[in-house]
Amino acid sequence: MPTESDEETPTVPVVCSECETRTRVPLPDVAESIERHNEGLHDGEEHAEVDPELAEHLADIVAEEMGLV
């Protein structure tokens, strides 16, 4: 059963083009989850990643906030 803090922790969509899977991972666990997936299933090749659409959107927000756009 999820705890109250689990419900408050934001999740990030992670996709793997090789496995054709998509999941949501708690923000603090994203890097470790992606690394574990790629090491365990793809011999370290980087197939799993943060959803590219989200990554691009965040990059746009950061660039705008920094006055680069």
N, CA, C and O atoms as a Tripos MOL2 file, in Angstrom:
@<TRIPOS>MOLECULE
protein
  276   275    69     0     0
PROTEIN
NO_CHARGES

@<TRIPOS>ATOM
      1 N           0.8490   -1.1750    0.0000 N.3       1 MET1
      2 CA          0.0000    0.0000    0.0000 C.3       1 MET1
      3 C           0.8990    1.2440    0.0000 C.2       1 MET1
      4 O           1.8220    1.3270    0.8100 O.2       1 MET1
      5 N           0.6460    2.2130   -0.8950 N.am      2 PRO2
      6 CA          1.4710    3.4170   -0.9580 C.3       2 PRO2
      7 C           1.3250    4.2480    0.3050 C.2       2 PRO2
      8 O           0.2330    4.3610    0.8620 O.2       2 PRO2
      9 N           2.4250    4.8250    0.7510 N.am      3 THR3
     10 CA          2.3720    5.7230    1.8990 C.3       3 THR3
     11 C           2.0890    7.1290    1.4030 C.2       3 THR3
     12 O           2.1290    7.3970    0.2020 O.2       3 THR3
     13 N           1.8050    8.0170    2.3360 N.am      4 GLU4
     14 CA          1.5210    9.4030    1.9600 C.3       4 GLU4
     15 C           2.7190   10.0250    1.2450 C.2       4 GLU4
     16 O           2.5440   10.7580    0.2710 O.2       4 GLU4
     17 N           3.9450    9.7370    1.7220 N.am      5 SER5
     18 CA          5.1220   10.3200    1.0730 C.3       5 SER5
     19 C           5.3120    9.7620   -0.3300 C.2       5 SER5
     20 O           5.7990   10.4750   -1.2080 O.2       5 SER5
     21 N           4.9330    8.4790   -0.5710 N.am      6 ASP6
     22 CA          5.0120    7.9110   -1.9150 C.3       6 ASP6
     23 C           4.0980    8.6660   -2.8700 C.2       6 ASP6
     24 O           4.4450    8.8860   -4.0300 O.2       6 ASP6
     25 N           2.9410    9.0570   -2.3820 N.am      7 GLU7
     26 CA          1.9840    9.7600   -3.2140 C.3       7 GLU7
     27 C           2.4620   11.1760   -3.5380 C.2       7 GLU7
     28 O           2.0560   11.7410   -4.5540 O.2       7 GLU7
     29 N           3.3110   11.7550   -2.6970 N.am      8 GLU8
     30 CA          3.8000   13.1050   -2.9060 C.3       8 GLU8
     31 C           5.0570   13.1480   -3.7650 C.2       8 GLU8
     32 O           5.3910   14.2000   -4.3080 O.2       8 GLU8
     33 N           5.7590   12.0280   -3.8970 N.am      9 THR9
     34 CA          6.9890   11.9800   -4.6750 C.3       9 THR9
     35 C           6.6540   11.9920   -6.1550 C.2       9 THR9
     36 O           5.9220   11.1220   -6.6260 O.2       9 THR9
     37 N           7.1780   12.9670   -6.9040 N.am     10 PRO10
     38 CA          6.8890   12.9990   -8.3390 C.3      10 PRO10
     39 C           7.5390   11.8050   -9.0470 C.2      10 PRO10
     40 O           8.5880   11.3120   -8.6340 O.2      10 PRO10
     41 N           6.8990   11.3650  -10.1050 N.am     11 THR11
     42 CA          7.4490   10.2740  -10.9040 C.3      11 THR11
     43 C           7.8080   10.7840  -12.2850 C.2      11 THR11
     44 O           7.2680   11.7810  -12.7630 O.2      11 THR11
     45 N           8.7300   10.0760  -12.9110 N.am     12 VAL12
     46 CA          9.2520   10.4730  -14.2180 C.3      12 VAL12
     47 C           9.0160    9.3130  -15.1900 C.2      12 VAL12
     48 O           9.2940    8.1640  -14.8470 O.2      12 VAL12
     49 N           8.5100    9.5920  -16.3940 N.am     13 PRO13
     50 CA          8.3370    8.5130  -17.3590 C.3      13 PRO13
     51 C           9.6850    8.0760  -17.9260 C.2      13 PRO13
     52 O          10.4920    8.9010  -18.3560 O.2      13 PRO13
     53 N           9.9120    6.7640  -17.9190 N.am     14 VAL14
     54 CA         11.1290    6.1800  -18.4640 C.3      14 VAL14
     55 C          10.7150    5.2050  -19.5570 C.2      14 VAL14
     56 O           9.8080    4.3930  -19.3700 O.2      14 VAL14
     57 N          11.3870    5.2940  -20.6960 N.am     15 VAL15
     58 CA         11.0590    4.4240  -21.8270 C.3      15 VAL15
     59 C          12.2980    3.6400  -22.2460 C.2      15 VAL15
     60 O          13.4300    4.0950  -22.0850 O.2      15 VAL15
     61 N          12.0500    2.4520  -22.7860 N.am     16 CYS16
     62 CA         13.1300    1.6480  -23.3470 C.3      16 CYS16
     63 C          12.7170    1.2710  -24.7650 C.2      16 CYS16
     64 O          11.7760    0.5050  -24.9710 O.2      16 CYS16
     65 N          13.4310    1.8160  -25.7280 N.am     17 SER17
     66 CA         13.1000    1.5540  -27.1280 C.3      17 SER17
     67 C          13.3920    0.1000  -27.5050 C.2      17 SER17
     68 O          12.7210   -0.4600  -28.3720 O.2      17 SER17
     69 N          14.3780   -0.5080  -26.8670 N.am     18 GLU18
     70 CA         14.7450   -1.8940  -27.1670 C.3      18 GLU18
     71 C          13.6830   -2.8700  -26.6660 C.2      18 GLU18
     72 O          13.3020   -3.7990  -27.3790 O.2      18 GLU18
     73 N          13.2110   -2.6600  -25.4520 N.am     19 CYS19
     74 CA         12.1910   -3.5380  -24.8450 C.3      19 CYS19
     75 C          10.7760   -3.1170  -25.2290 C.2      19 CYS19
     76 O           9.8210   -3.8710  -25.0440 O.2      19 CYS19
     77 N          10.6540   -1.9080  -25.7650 N.am     20 GLU20
     78 CA          9.3530   -1.3150  -26.0540 C.3      20 GLU20
     79 C           8.4970   -1.2300  -24.7980 C.2      20 GLU20
     80 O           7.3130   -1.5670  -24.8080 O.2      20 GLU20
     81 N           9.1300   -0.7670  -23.7000 N.am     21 THR21
     82 CA          8.4220   -0.6290  -22.4360 C.3      21 THR21
     83 C           8.4190    0.8270  -22.0020 C.2      21 THR21
     84 O           9.2270    1.6400  -22.4490 O.2      21 THR21
     85 N           7.4880    1.1200  -21.1220 N.am     22 ARG22
     86 CA          7.3380    2.4650  -20.5570 C.3      22 ARG22
     87 C           6.9010    2.2790  -19.1160 C.2      22 ARG22
     88 O           6.0210    1.4670  -18.8290 O.2      22 ARG22
     89 N           7.5170    3.0350  -18.2030 N.am     23 THR23
     90 CA          7.1530    2.9680  -16.7950 C.3      23 THR23
     91 C           7.3320    4.3380  -16.1720 C.2      23 THR23
     92 O           7.8900    5.2410  -16.7950 O.2      23 THR23
     93 N           6.8660    4.4910  -14.9620 N.am     24 ARG24
     94 CA          7.0720    5.7340  -14.2130 C.3      24 ARG24
     95 C           7.8920    5.3760  -12.9840 C.2      24 ARG24
     96 O           7.6000    4.4040  -12.2880 O.2      24 ARG24
     97 N           8.9210    6.1750  -12.7280 N.am     25 VAL25
     98 CA          9.8660    5.9080  -11.6490 C.3      25 VAL25
     99 C           9.8950    7.1290  -10.7330 C.2      25 VAL25
    100 O           9.8910    8.2610  -11.2180 O.2      25 VAL25
    101 N           9.9250    6.9180   -9.4150 N.am     26 PRO26
    102 CA         10.0490    8.0670   -8.5140 C.3      26 PRO26
    103 C          11.3050    8.8770   -8.8610 C.2      26 PRO26
    104 O          12.3630    8.3080   -9.1310 O.2      26 PRO26
    105 N          11.1800   10.1800   -8.8520 N.am     27 LEU27
    106 CA         12.2590   11.0720   -9.2600 C.3      27 LEU27
    107 C          13.6140   10.7320   -8.6260 C.2      27 LEU27
    108 O          14.6200   10.7010   -9.3360 O.2      27 LEU27
    109 N          13.6700   10.4750   -7.3090 N.am     28 PRO28
    110 CA         14.9870   10.1900   -6.7210 C.3      28 PRO28
    111 C          15.6390    8.8950   -7.2390 C.2      28 PRO28
    112 O          16.8440    8.7030   -7.0710 O.2      28 PRO28
    113 N          14.8590    8.0180   -7.8600 N.am     29 ASP29
    114 CA         15.3650    6.7150   -8.2950 C.3      29 ASP29
    115 C          15.6250    6.6130   -9.7940 C.2      29 ASP29
    116 O          16.0140    5.5490  -10.2760 O.2      29 ASP29
    117 N          15.4190    7.6940  -10.5390 N.am     30 VAL30
    118 CA         15.4880    7.6280  -12.0010 C.3      30 VAL30
    119 C          16.8470    7.1540  -12.5060 C.2      30 VAL30
    120 O          16.9150    6.1810  -13.2560 O.2      30 VAL30
    121 N          17.9150    7.8120  -12.1140 N.am     31 ALA31
    122 CA         19.2430    7.4600  -12.6410 C.3      31 ALA31
    123 C          19.6040    6.0140  -12.3180 C.2      31 ALA31
    124 O          20.0760    5.2840  -13.1880 O.2      31 ALA31
    125 N          19.3850    5.5990  -11.0810 N.am     32 GLU32
    126 CA         19.7080    4.2310  -10.6760 C.3      32 GLU32
    127 C          18.8450    3.2160  -11.4340 C.2      32 GLU32
    128 O          19.3500    2.1760  -11.8550 O.2      32 GLU32
    129 N          17.5760    3.5000  -11.6080 N.am     33 SER33
    130 CA         16.6850    2.5760  -12.3160 C.3      33 SER33
    131 C          17.0870    2.4090  -13.7760 C.2      33 SER33
    132 O          17.0880    1.2960  -14.3010 O.2      33 SER33
    133 N          17.4280    3.5170  -14.4290 N.am     34 ILE34
    134 CA         17.8400    3.4540  -15.8320 C.3      34 ILE34
    135 C          19.1460    2.6710  -15.9530 C.2      34 ILE34
    136 O          19.2860    1.8150  -16.8260 O.2      34 ILE34
    137 N          20.0940    2.9700  -15.0760 N.am     35 GLU35
    138 CA         21.3810    2.2600  -15.1260 C.3      35 GLU35
    139 C          21.1950    0.7630  -14.8730 C.2      35 GLU35
    140 O          21.7730   -0.0620  -15.5800 O.2      35 GLU35
    141 N          20.3940    0.4160  -13.8740 N.am     36 ARG36
    142 CA         20.1420   -0.9950  -13.5450 C.3      36 ARG36
    143 C          19.4730   -1.7140  -14.7160 C.2      36 ARG36
    144 O          19.8370   -2.8430  -15.0420 O.2      36 ARG36
    145 N          18.5080   -1.0690  -15.3390 N.am     37 HIS37
    146 CA         17.8190   -1.6600  -16.4840 C.3      37 HIS37
    147 C          18.8060   -1.9090  -17.6280 C.2      37 HIS37
    148 O          18.8740   -3.0110  -18.1720 O.2      37 HIS37
    149 N          19.5640   -0.8790  -17.9820 N.am     38 ASN38
    150 CA         20.4940   -1.0060  -19.1010 C.3      38 ASN38
    151 C          21.5940   -2.0280  -18.8210 C.2      38 ASN38
    152 O          21.9660   -2.7900  -19.7140 O.2      38 ASN38
    153 N          22.1190   -2.0550  -17.5980 N.am     39 GLU39
    154 CA         23.1500   -3.0340  -17.2380 C.3      39 GLU39
    155 C          22.5820   -4.4520  -17.2570 C.2      39 GLU39
    156 O          23.2000   -5.3690  -17.8000 O.2      39 GLU39
    157 N          21.4100   -4.6250  -16.6630 N.am     40 GLY40
    158 CA         20.8350   -5.9560  -16.5160 C.3      40 GLY40
    159 C          20.2550   -6.5450  -17.7830 C.2      40 GLY40
    160 O          20.3000   -7.7600  -17.9760 O.2      40 GLY40
    161 N          19.7170   -5.7150  -18.6420 N.am     41 LEU41
    162 CA         19.0200   -6.2280  -19.8220 C.3      41 LEU41
    163 C          19.7230   -5.9570  -21.1400 C.2      41 LEU41
    164 O          19.4470   -6.6240  -22.1370 O.2      41 LEU41
    165 N          20.6270   -4.9860  -21.1570 N.am     42 HIS42
    166 CA         21.2150   -4.5790  -22.4370 C.3      42 HIS42
    167 C          22.7430   -4.4920  -22.3900 C.2      42 HIS42
    168 O          23.3510   -3.7610  -23.1730 O.2      42 HIS42
    169 N          23.3550   -5.2340  -21.4770 N.am     43 ASP43
    170 CA         24.8210   -5.2640  -21.3520 C.3      43 ASP43
    171 C          25.4300   -3.8630  -21.2760 C.2      43 ASP43
    172 O          26.5200   -3.6280  -21.7990 O.2      43 ASP43
    173 N          24.7320   -2.9430  -20.6320 N.am     44 GLY44
    174 CA         25.2440   -1.5980  -20.4420 C.3      44 GLY44
    175 C          24.9390   -0.6210  -21.5650 C.2      44 GLY44
    176 O          25.1690    0.5800  -21.4210 O.2      44 GLY44
    177 N          24.4250   -1.1200  -22.6800 N.am     45 GLU45
    178 CA         24.0600   -0.2010  -23.7690 C.3      45 GLU45
    179 C          22.8850    0.6600  -23.3240 C.2      45 GLU45
    180 O          21.9650    0.1760  -22.6640 O.2      45 GLU45
    181 N          22.9210    1.9290  -23.6860 N.am     46 GLU46
    182 CA         21.9170    2.8810  -23.2100 C.3      46 GLU46
    183 C          20.6750    2.8830  -24.0890 C.2      46 GLU46
    184 O          20.5780    3.6280  -25.0640 O.2      46 GLU46
    185 N          19.7260    2.0250  -23.7140 N.am     47 HIS47
    186 CA         18.4510    1.9790  -24.4300 C.3      47 HIS47
    187 C          17.3460    2.6460  -23.6110 C.2      47 HIS47
    188 O          16.5200    3.3770  -24.1580 O.2      47 HIS47
    189 N          17.3310    2.3930  -22.3040 N.am     48 ALA48
    190 CA         16.3270    3.0270  -21.4470 C.3      48 ALA48
    191 C          16.7610    4.4580  -21.1770 C.2      48 ALA48
    192 O          17.9510    4.7430  -21.0380 O.2      48 ALA48
    193 N          15.7780    5.3580  -21.1050 N.am     49 GLU49
    194 CA         16.0620    6.7710  -20.8740 C.3      49 GLU49
    195 C          14.8010    7.4710  -20.3910 C.2      49 GLU49
    196 O          13.6930    6.9470  -20.5060 O.2      49 GLU49
    197 N          14.9990    8.6670  -19.8490 N.am     50 VAL50
    198 CA         13.8490    9.5060  -19.5250 C.3      50 VAL50
    199 C          13.1230    9.7750  -20.8390 C.2      50 VAL50
    200 O          13.7580   10.0000  -21.8690 O.2      50 VAL50
    201 N          11.8150    9.7500  -20.8000 N.am     51 ASP51
    202 CA         11.0190    9.9910  -21.9970 C.3      51 ASP51
    203 C          11.5830   11.2040  -22.7390 C.2      51 ASP51
    204 O          11.6240   12.3000  -22.1810 O.2      51 ASP51
    205 N          12.0180   11.0220  -23.9960 N.am     52 PRO52
    206 CA         12.6370   12.1190  -24.7520 C.3      52 PRO52
    207 C          11.7650   13.3670  -24.8570 C.2      52 PRO52
    208 O          12.2920   14.4800  -24.8770 O.2      52 PRO52
    209 N          10.4640   13.2110  -24.9230 N.am     53 GLU53
    210 CA          9.5800   14.3780  -24.9980 C.3      53 GLU53
    211 C           9.6730   15.1960  -23.7160 C.2      53 GLU53
    212 O           9.7170   16.4250  -23.7630 O.2      53 GLU53
    213 N           9.7040   14.5130  -22.5620 N.am     54 LEU54
    214 CA          9.8250   15.2170  -21.2890 C.3      54 LEU54
    215 C          11.1910   15.8840  -21.1890 C.2      54 LEU54
    216 O          11.2870   17.0400  -20.7770 O.2      54 LEU54
    217 N          12.2480   15.1670  -21.5610 N.am     55 ALA55
    218 CA         13.6010   15.7300  -21.5050 C.3      55 ALA55
    219 C          13.7060   16.9820  -22.3650 C.2      55 ALA55
    220 O          14.3140   17.9690  -21.9510 O.2      55 ALA55
    221 N          13.1220   16.9520  -23.5520 N.am     56 GLU56
    222 CA         13.1560   18.1180  -24.4380 C.3      56 GLU56
    223 C          12.3740   19.2830  -23.8380 C.2      56 GLU56
    224 O          12.8110   20.4330  -23.8860 O.2      56 GLU56
    225 N          11.2200   18.9680  -23.2770 N.am     57 HIS57
    226 CA         10.3920   20.0110  -22.6570 C.3      57 HIS57
    227 C          11.1310   20.6680  -21.4910 C.2      57 HIS57
    228 O          11.1160   21.8920  -21.3580 O.2      57 HIS57
    229 N          11.7730   19.8640  -20.6530 N.am     58 LEU58
    230 CA         12.5400   20.4160  -19.5320 C.3      58 LEU58
    231 C          13.7100   21.2610  -20.0190 C.2      58 LEU58
    232 O          13.9980   22.3130  -19.4490 O.2      58 LEU58
    233 N          14.3840   20.8060  -21.0680 N.am     59 ALA59
    234 CA         15.4970   21.5760  -21.6270 C.3      59 ALA59
    235 C          15.0110   22.9330  -22.1340 C.2      59 ALA59
    236 O          15.6950   23.9420  -21.9610 O.2      59 ALA59
    237 N          13.8360   22.9600  -22.7570 N.am     60 ASP60
    238 CA         13.2630   24.2220  -23.2320 C.3      60 ASP60
    239 C          12.9630   25.1710  -22.0720 C.2      60 ASP60
    240 O          13.2270   26.3710  -22.1540 O.2      60 ASP60
    241 N          12.4100   24.6210  -20.9940 N.am     61 ILE61
    242 CA         12.0950   25.4470  -19.8260 C.3      61 ILE61
    243 C          13.3740   26.0220  -19.2220 C.2      61 ILE61
    244 O          13.4310   27.2070  -18.8940 O.2      61 ILE61
    245 N          14.3910   25.1880  -19.0760 N.am     62 VAL62
    246 CA         15.6600   25.6430  -18.5030 C.3      62 VAL62
    247 C          16.2770   26.7190  -19.3880 C.2      62 VAL62
    248 O          16.7380   27.7430  -18.8850 O.2      62 VAL62
    249 N          16.2890   26.4990  -20.6990 N.am     63 ALA63
    250 CA         16.8660   27.4850  -21.6220 C.3      63 ALA63
    251 C          16.1180   28.8170  -21.5330 C.2      63 ALA63
    252 O          16.7280   29.8860  -21.5660 O.2      63 ALA63
    253 N          14.8140   28.7390  -21.4210 N.am     64 GLU64
    254 CA         14.0050   29.9550  -21.3130 C.3      64 GLU64
    255 C          14.2950   30.6830  -20.0000 C.2      64 GLU64
    256 O          14.4490   31.9050  -19.9830 O.2      64 GLU64
    257 N          14.3690   29.9320  -18.9080 N.am     65 GLU65
    258 CA         14.6510   30.5250  -17.6010 C.3      65 GLU65
    259 C          16.0320   31.1800  -17.5530 C.2      65 GLU65
    260 O          16.2360   32.1680  -16.8470 O.2      65 GLU65
    261 N          16.9760   30.6190  -18.3100 N.am     66 MET66
    262 CA         18.3350   31.1460  -18.3410 C.3      66 MET66
    263 C          18.4790   32.2830  -19.3490 C.2      66 MET66
    264 O          19.5450   32.8870  -19.4680 O.2      66 MET66
    265 N          17.3900   32.5700  -20.0760 N.am     67 GLY67
    266 CA         17.4160   33.6460  -21.0570 C.3      67 GLY67
    267 C          18.1430   33.2820  -22.3400 C.2      67 GLY67
    268 O          18.6010   34.1650  -23.0650 O.2      67 GLY67
    269 N          18.2520   31.9990  -22.6260 N.am     68 LEU68
    270 CA         18.9500   31.5520  -23.8250 C.3      68 LEU68
    271 C          18.0380   31.5110  -25.0490 C.2      68 LEU68
    272 O          18.5130   31.3600  -26.1750 O.2      68 LEU68
    273 N          16.7660   31.6430  -24.8380 N.am     69 VAL69
    274 CA         15.8150   31.5850  -25.9470 C.3      69 VAL69
    275 C          15.1390   32.9240  -26.1070 C.2      69 VAL69
    276 O          14.2970   33.0880  -26.9900 O.2      69 VAL69
@<TRIPOS>BOND
     1     1     2 1
     2     2     3 1
     3     3     4 2
     4     3     5 am
     5     5     6 1
     6     6     7 1
     7     7     8 2
     8     7     9 am
     9     9    10 1
    10    10    11 1
    11    11    12 2
    12    11    13 am
    13    13    14 1
    14    14    15 1
    15    15    16 2
    16    15    17 am
    17    17    18 1
    18    18    19 1
    19    19    20 2
    20    19    21 am
    21    21    22 1
    22    22    23 1
    23    23    24 2
    24    23    25 am
    25    25    26 1
    26    26    27 1
    27    27    28 2
    28    27    29 am
    29    29    30 1
    30    30    31 1
    31    31    32 2
    32    31    33 am
    33    33    34 1
    34    34    35 1
    35    35    36 2
    36    35    37 am
    37    37    38 1
    38    38    39 1
    39    39    40 2
    40    39    41 am
    41    41    42 1
    42    42    43 1
    43    43    44 2
    44    43    45 am
    45    45    46 1
    46    46    47 1
    47    47    48 2
    48    47    49 am
    49    49    50 1
    50    50    51 1
    51    51    52 2
    52    51    53 am
    53    53    54 1
    54    54    55 1
    55    55    56 2
    56    55    57 am
    57    57    58 1
    58    58    59 1
    59    59    60 2
    60    59    61 am
    61    61    62 1
    62    62    63 1
    63    63    64 2
    64    63    65 am
    65    65    66 1
    66    66    67 1
    67    67    68 2
    68    67    69 am
    69    69    70 1
    70    70    71 1
    71    71    72 2
    72    71    73 am
    73    73    74 1
    74    74    75 1
    75    75    76 2
    76    75    77 am
    77    77    78 1
    78    78    79 1
    79    79    80 2
    80    79    81 am
    81    81    82 1
    82    82    83 1
    83    83    84 2
    84    83    85 am
    85    85    86 1
    86    86    87 1
    87    87    88 2
    88    87    89 am
    89    89    90 1
    90    90    91 1
    91    91    92 2
    92    91    93 am
    93    93    94 1
    94    94    95 1
    95    95    96 2
    96    95    97 am
    97    97    98 1
    98    98    99 1
    99    99   100 2
   100    99   101 am
   101   101   102 1
   102   102   103 1
   103   103   104 2
   104   103   105 am
   105   105   106 1
   106   106   107 1
   107   107   108 2
   108   107   109 am
   109   109   110 1
   110   110   111 1
   111   111   112 2
   112   111   113 am
   113   113   114 1
   114   114   115 1
   115   115   116 2
   116   115   117 am
   117   117   118 1
   118   118   119 1
   119   119   120 2
   120   119   121 am
   121   121   122 1
   122   122   123 1
   123   123   124 2
   124   123   125 am
   125   125   126 1
   126   126   127 1
   127   127   128 2
   128   127   129 am
   129   129   130 1
   130   130   131 1
   131   131   132 2
   132   131   133 am
   133   133   134 1
   134   134   135 1
   135   135   136 2
   136   135   137 am
   137   137   138 1
   138   138   139 1
   139   139   140 2
   140   139   141 am
   141   141   142 1
   142   142   143 1
   143   143   144 2
   144   143   145 am
   145   145   146 1
   146   146   147 1
   147   147   148 2
   148   147   149 am
   149   149   150 1
   150   150   151 1
   151   151   152 2
   152   151   153 am
   153   153   154 1
   154   154   155 1
   155   155   156 2
   156   155   157 am
   157   157   158 1
   158   158   159 1
   159   159   160 2
   160   159   161 am
   161   161   162 1
   162   162   163 1
   163   163   164 2
   164   163   165 am
   165   165   166 1
   166   166   167 1
   167   167   168 2
   168   167   169 am
   169   169   170 1
   170   170   171 1
   171   171   172 2
   172   171   173 am
   173   173   174 1
   174   174   175 1
   175   175   176 2
   176   175   177 am
   177   177   178 1
   178   178   179 1
   179   179   180 2
   180   179   181 am
   181   181   182 1
   182   182   183 1
   183   183   184 2
   184   183   185 am
   185   185   186 1
   186   186   187 1
   187   187   188 2
   188   187   189 am
   189   189   190 1
   190   190   191 1
   191   191   192 2
   192   191   193 am
   193   193   194 1
   194   194   195 1
   195   195   196 2
   196   195   197 am
   197   197   198 1
   198   198   199 1
   199   199   200 2
   200   199   201 am
   201   201   202 1
   202   202   203 1
   203   203   204 2
   204   203   205 am
   205   205   206 1
   206   206   207 1
   207   207   208 2
   208   207   209 am
   209   209   210 1
   210   210   211 1
   211   211   212 2
   212   211   213 am
   213   213   214 1
   214   214   215 1
   215   215   216 2
   216   215   217 am
   217   217   218 1
   218   218   219 1
   219   219   220 2
   220   219   221 am
   221   221   222 1
   222   222   223 1
   223   223   224 2
   224   223   225 am
   225   225   226 1
   226   226   227 1
   227   227   228 2
   228   227   229 am
   229   229   230 1
   230   230   231 1
   231   231   232 2
   232   231   233 am
   233   233   234 1
   234   234   235 1
   235   235   236 2
   236   235   237 am
   237   237   238 1
   238   238   239 1
   239   239   240 2
   240   239   241 am
   241   241   242 1
   242   242   243 1
   243   243   244 2
   244   243   245 am
   245   245   246 1
   246   246   247 1
   247   247   248 2
   248   247   249 am
   249   249   250 1
   250   250   251 1
   251   251   252 2
   252   251   253 am
   253   253   254 1
   254   254   255 1
   255   255   256 2
   256   255   257 am
   257   257   258 1
   258   258   259 1
   259   259   260 2
   260   259   261 am
   261   261   262 1
   262   262   263 1
   263   263   264 2
   264   263   265 am
   265   265   266 1
   266   266   267 1
   267   267   268 2
   268   267   269 am
   269   269   270 1
   270   270   271 1
   271   271   272 2
   272   271   273 am
   273   273   274 1
   274   274   275 1
   275   275   276 2
@<TRIPOS>SUBSTRUCTURE
     1 MET1         2 RESIDUE 1 A MET
     2 PRO2         6 RESIDUE 1 A PRO
     3 THR3        10 RESIDUE 1 A THR
     4 GLU4        14 RESIDUE 1 A GLU
     5 SER5        18 RESIDUE 1 A SER
     6 ASP6        22 RESIDUE 1 A ASP
     7 GLU7        26 RESIDUE 1 A GLU
     8 GLU8        30 RESIDUE 1 A GLU
     9 THR9        34 RESIDUE 1 A THR
    10 PRO10       38 RESIDUE 1 A PRO
    11 THR11       42 RESIDUE 1 A THR
    12 VAL12       46 RESIDUE 1 A VAL
    13 PRO13       50 RESIDUE 1 A PRO
    14 VAL14       54 RESIDUE 1 A VAL
    15 VAL15       58 RESIDUE 1 A VAL
    16 CYS16       62 RESIDUE 1 A CYS
    17 SER17       66 RESIDUE 1 A SER
    18 GLU18       70 RESIDUE 1 A GLU
    19 CYS19       74 RESIDUE 1 A CYS
    20 GLU20       78 RESIDUE 1 A GLU
    21 THR21       82 RESIDUE 1 A THR
    22 ARG22       86 RESIDUE 1 A ARG
    23 THR23       90 RESIDUE 1 A THR
    24 ARG24       94 RESIDUE 1 A ARG
    25 VAL25       98 RESIDUE 1 A VAL
    26 PRO26      102 RESIDUE 1 A PRO
    27 LEU27      106 RESIDUE 1 A LEU
    28 PRO28      110 RESIDUE 1 A PRO
    29 ASP29      114 RESIDUE 1 A ASP
    30 VAL30      118 RESIDUE 1 A VAL
    31 ALA31      122 RESIDUE 1 A ALA
    32 GLU32      126 RESIDUE 1 A GLU
    33 SER33      130 RESIDUE 1 A SER
    34 ILE34      134 RESIDUE 1 A ILE
    35 GLU35      138 RESIDUE 1 A GLU
    36 ARG36      142 RESIDUE 1 A ARG
    37 HIS37      146 RESIDUE 1 A HIS
    38 ASN38      150 RESIDUE 1 A ASN
    39 GLU39      154 RESIDUE 1 A GLU
    40 GLY40      158 RESIDUE 1 A GLY
    41 LEU41      162 RESIDUE 1 A LEU
    42 HIS42      166 RESIDUE 1 A HIS
    43 ASP43      170 RESIDUE 1 A ASP
    44 GLY44      174 RESIDUE 1 A GLY
    45 GLU45      178 RESIDUE 1 A GLU
    46 GLU46      182 RESIDUE 1 A GLU
    47 HIS47      186 RESIDUE 1 A HIS
    48 ALA48      190 RESIDUE 1 A ALA
    49 GLU49      194 RESIDUE 1 A GLU
    50 VAL50      198 RESIDUE 1 A VAL
    51 ASP51      202 RESIDUE 1 A ASP
    52 PRO52      206 RESIDUE 1 A PRO
    53 GLU53      210 RESIDUE 1 A GLU
    54 LEU54      214 RESIDUE 1 A LEU
    55 ALA55      218 RESIDUE 1 A ALA
    56 GLU56      222 RESIDUE 1 A GLU
    57 HIS57      226 RESIDUE 1 A HIS
    58 LEU58      230 RESIDUE 1 A LEU
    59 ALA59      234 RESIDUE 1 A ALA
    60 ASP60      238 RESIDUE 1 A ASP
    61 ILE61      242 RESIDUE 1 A ILE
    62 VAL62      246 RESIDUE 1 A VAL
    63 ALA63      250 RESIDUE 1 A ALA
    64 GLU64      254 RESIDUE 1 A GLU
    65 GLU65      258 RESIDUE 1 A GLU
    66 MET66      262 RESIDUE 1 A MET
    67 GLY67      266 RESIDUE 1 A GLY
    68 LEU68      270 RESIDUE 1 A LEU
    69 VAL69      274 RESIDUE 1 A VAL
